[in-house]
Amino acid sequence: MIEVGFVDGLFEMYKLREAIAKAKAEILSNDLTSSYTFGTALFTSNITFRSSTIENIIMDKRIELDKEKKIEASLLIYDYLMMQHAGLKLDTAVFFGVV
């Protein structure tokens, strides 16, 4: 991985601010970010056979758990974006010898 230079760092901070604002707005409006796409892949990747009976029995619980995990993951995505932005600000401060 290539280290981010000063100008690239400023540009990346701008892009991150846009991503942070978008994620925050999405989380505030519907508890989820659109960048979370993992969804029910966890469930379907752990099924070793196809059974519509089992799927129908657990459907409501699966949907509820999936929504909870999507909300948790959305908050983690937001935190990760904030952490990246803070890291780039620190890099910029180090560049100028402030820190």
DAVENTA-V211717 format. One record per backbone hydrogen bond with DSSP energy under -1.0 kcal/mol. NH is the residue of the N-H (numbers start at 0). CO is the residue of the C=O. Records with the same first field share a line. If there is no record, write none. Layout:
# DAVENTA-V211717
NH=CO  CO
This chain:
# DAVENTA-V211717
8=4
9=5
10=6
11=7
12=8
13=9
14=10
15=11
16=12
17=13
18=14
19=15
20=16
21=17
22=18
23=19
24=20
25=21
26=22
27=23
28=24
29=25
30=26
35=32
40=37
43=39
44=40
45=42
54=50
55=51
56=52
57=53
61=57
62=58
63=59
64=60
65=61
66=62
67=63
68=64
69=65
70=66
71=67
72=68
73=69
74=70
75=71
76=72
77=73
78=74
79=75
80=76
81=77
82=78
83=79
84=80
85=81
86=82
87=83
88=84
89=85
90=86
91=87
92=88
93=89
94=90
95=91
96=93
97=92
